[in-house]
Amino acid sequence: METLEFVIYPDGRVKELVTGIVGRSCAEVTAAVEAQLGQVLSQEKTSEFYAQGNQLTTEQTDSQANYSSW
């Protein structure tokens, strides 16, 4: 489940916490919100940012498909 959580401090700073979004697509999801909030002072990437999505490839070459004839 994708969630965006915002913590608004008394001095006007806003902390944005994003969970459930894997990879670089997090930046695409939050770009519009960050543009409206103002200047981004810092960013901390979580392990989800560096995680690979569930993209499985099932390529098999002819040399891998050889079977024994016995």
C-alpha positions, -999 to 999 in steps of 0.1 A, spaced: 0 0 0 14 34 -10 12 61 17 23 97 20 26 111 55 32 148 63 44 162 95 40 200 98 61 216 124 52 249 143 79 268 124 64 259 90 87 231 80 71 200 65 84 165 67 72 141 40 74 103 46 67 80 17 62 43 21 52 15 -3 67 29 -34 96 10 -48 124 26 -68 127 60 -84 90 64 -90 87 79 -56 102 111 -70 75 112 -97 47 107 -71 59 135 -48 71 161 -73 38 180 -76 34 181 -38 69 193 -33 65 220 -59 35 234 -40 52 232 -6 83 252 -16 120 246 -14 132 211 -5 160 214 20 170 178 23 161 143 12 168 109 28 163 79 6 150 47 22 158 12 13 126 11 -8 142 36 -31 171 13 -38 150 -19 -40 143 -35 -74 107 -39 -84 92 -73 -90 103 -75 -126 111 -110 -135 125 -120 -168 122 -155 -181 146 -155 -211 162 -187 -221 187 -192 -248 190 -222 -270 222 -233 -252 203 -233 -219 175 -254 -233 196 -284 -243 185 -317 -228 202 -350 -225 190 -377 -249 195 -406 -226 
